[in-house]
Amino acid sequence: MVIRKAGLKDIDTLIDLRIGYLVSDLGLIADNAAPIRRQLRGYFRKHIDIDFIAALAHINGRCISTAFLVISEMPANPSFITGIIGTMLNVYTLPEYRRRGIATQVIRFLIDEAAQRKVSRIDLNASPEGIPLYRSLGFTEPDPLAGYIPMKLRLH
């Protein structure tokens, strides 16, 4: 197996893997597939290897797993002293290749990339199935006594 960073030549593969992940995670997205594909193409062109890293795992020339890392910078504080935070998402392995430790290797690849870029912290949203994997790699759950609760405001 070969794991590498995605480049501009991999945009079609990244789009297909993202759609595969969304279908797996959310179910059928047919009504939204075309606008999502358009947005993804523009996003990847603009951000790849700047503030977006994708790891791709290949076996015999076939891409079988991926994970994405979006990097953002904000004013530092004691919990992210460099001011650089990563958000990991789209950890996805084709169904026939699951339970072989591939996602673990792909995530480790991104963790190494993040460390090279001075990322202080990596955040992610774990599915119940993914929690043991993320814990084994050192991810922890937020301290409920920290006094802050993550919140969202949906605009679109």
C-alpha positions as CSV (number, residue, x, y, z in Angstrom):
1,M,0.0,0.0,0.0
2,V,1.2,3.5,-0.8
3,I,-0.1,6.6,1.0
4,R,0.5,10.0,-0.4
5,K,-0.7,13.6,-0.5
6,A,-3.3,14.4,-3.1
7,G,-2.5,17.0,-5.7
8,L,-4.4,18.9,-8.4
9,K,-4.3,15.8,-10.7
10,D,-6.4,13.9,-8.0
11,I,-9.4,16.2,-7.9
12,D,-11.7,13.8,-9.7
13,T,-10.7,11.0,-7.2
14,L,-11.2,13.3,-4.3
15,I,-14.7,14.3,-5.5
16,D,-15.6,10.6,-6.0
17,L,-14.3,9.7,-2.5
18,R,-16.1,12.6,-0.9
19,I,-19.4,11.6,-2.6
20,G,-18.8,8.0,-1.5
21,Y,-18.3,9.2,2.0
22,L,-21.4,11.4,2.0
23,V,-23.5,8.5,0.6
24,S,-22.1,6.2,3.2
25,D,-22.7,8.7,6.0
26,L,-25.9,10.4,5.0
27,G,-27.5,8.1,2.6
28,L,-28.7,9.0,-0.9
29,I,-27.8,12.6,-1.9
30,A,-28.9,12.4,-5.5
31,D,-30.8,15.7,-5.5
32,N,-27.7,17.5,-4.3
33,A,-24.9,15.6,-6.1
34,A,-24.4,18.0,-9.0
35,P,-24.1,21.2,-6.9
36,I,-21.9,19.4,-4.4
37,R,-19.6,18.1,-7.1
38,R,-19.3,21.7,-8.6
39,Q,-18.5,23.1,-5.2
40,L,-15.9,20.4,-4.4
41,R,-14.1,20.9,-7.7
42,G,-13.7,24.7,-7.0
43,Y,-12.8,24.1,-3.4
44,F,-10.1,21.5,-4.2
45,R,-8.6,23.7,-6.9
46,K,-8.4,26.7,-4.6
47,H,-7.2,25.0,-1.4
48,I,-5.3,21.8,-2.1
49,D,-1.9,21.8,-0.5
50,I,-2.4,25.3,0.8
51,D,-4.9,25.0,3.7
52,F,-6.3,21.6,2.7
53,I,-4.4,18.2,2.7
54,A,-5.9,14.9,1.6
55,A,-4.2,11.6,2.1
56,L,-4.8,8.9,-0.4
57,A,-4.1,5.3,0.1
58,H,-3.6,3.1,-3.0
59,I,-3.3,-0.6,-3.5
60,N,-2.3,-1.8,-7.0
61,G,-3.0,1.6,-8.4
62,R,-6.5,1.8,-7.0
63,C,-7.4,4.5,-4.4
64,I,-9.0,2.7,-1.5
65,S,-9.0,5.2,1.4
66,T,-8.7,8.9,2.2
67,A,-8.9,11.4,4.9
68,F,-9.0,15.2,4.7
69,L,-7.4,17.9,6.9
70,V,-8.5,21.5,6.7
71,I,-6.0,23.9,8.3
72,S,-7.1,27.2,9.8
73,E,-5.2,29.9,11.7
74,M,-6.7,32.1,14.4
75,P,-5.4,34.1,17.4
76,A,-3.4,31.7,19.7
77,N,-4.4,30.7,23.2
78,P,-2.9,28.1,25.6
79,S,-4.8,25.2,23.9
80,F,-3.4,26.0,20.5
81,I,-0.2,28.0,21.0
82,T,0.7,28.2,17.3
83,G,-2.7,29.5,16.4
84,I,-3.0,26.8,13.8
85,I,-5.8,24.2,14.1
86,G,-6.6,21.3,11.9
87,T,-10.0,19.8,11.3
88,M,-10.0,16.2,10.1
89,L,-13.0,15.0,8.1
90,N,-14.0,12.5,5.4
91,V,-12.1,9.6,6.9
92,Y,-13.3,7.0,4.4
93,T,-12.2,3.5,3.3
94,L,-14.0,1.6,0.5
95,P,-16.2,-1.1,2.2
96,E,-14.2,-4.1,0.9
97,Y,-11.0,-2.7,2.5
98,R,-12.3,-1.9,5.9
99,R,-11.1,-3.5,9.2
100,R,-7.5,-3.8,7.9
101,G,-5.9,-0.9,9.7
102,I,-5.8,1.2,6.5
103,A,-7.7,4.2,8.0
104,T,-5.2,4.2,10.9
105,Q,-2.3,4.5,8.6
106,V,-4.0,7.3,6.6
107,I,-4.8,9.2,9.7
108,R,-1.2,8.8,11.0
109,F,0.0,10.2,7.6
110,L,-2.2,13.3,8.1
111,I,-1.1,13.7,11.8
112,D,2.6,13.8,10.6
113,E,1.7,16.3,7.9
114,A,-0.1,18.4,10.5
115,A,2.9,18.3,12.8
116,Q,5.2,19.5,10.0
117,R,2.9,22.5,9.5
118,K,3.0,23.4,13.2
119,V,-0.7,22.5,13.8
120,S,-1.3,22.7,17.5
121,R,-4.5,20.6,17.6
122,I,-6.6,18.5,15.4
123,D,-10.3,18.4,15.9
124,L,-12.8,15.9,14.4
125,N,-16.3,14.6,14.8
126,A,-16.2,10.9,15.4
127,S,-18.9,8.4,14.5
128,P,-19.6,5.8,17.2
129,E,-17.7,3.3,15.1
130,G,-14.7,5.5,14.8
131,I,-14.2,6.4,18.5
132,P,-12.0,3.4,19.4
133,L,-9.7,4.2,16.3
134,Y,-9.4,7.9,17.2
135,R,-8.7,7.1,20.9
136,S,-6.0,4.6,19.9
137,L,-4.3,7.5,18.0
138,G,-4.4,9.8,21.0
139,F,-7.6,11.8,20.3
140,T,-9.6,12.7,23.4
141,E,-13.1,14.0,24.1
142,P,-13.5,17.6,25.2
143,D,-13.5,18.1,29.0
144,P,-17.1,18.7,29.9
145,L,-15.9,20.8,32.9
146,A,-14.1,23.3,30.6
147,G,-17.2,25.5,30.6
148,Y,-17.7,25.8,26.9
149,I,-20.2,24.0,24.7
150,P,-19.7,23.8,21.0
151,M,-22.7,25.5,19.2
152,K,-23.7,26.0,15.5
153,L,-25.7,28.5,13.5
154,R,-26.8,27.2,10.1
155,L,-26.9,30.0,7.5
156,H,-27.4,28.1,4.3
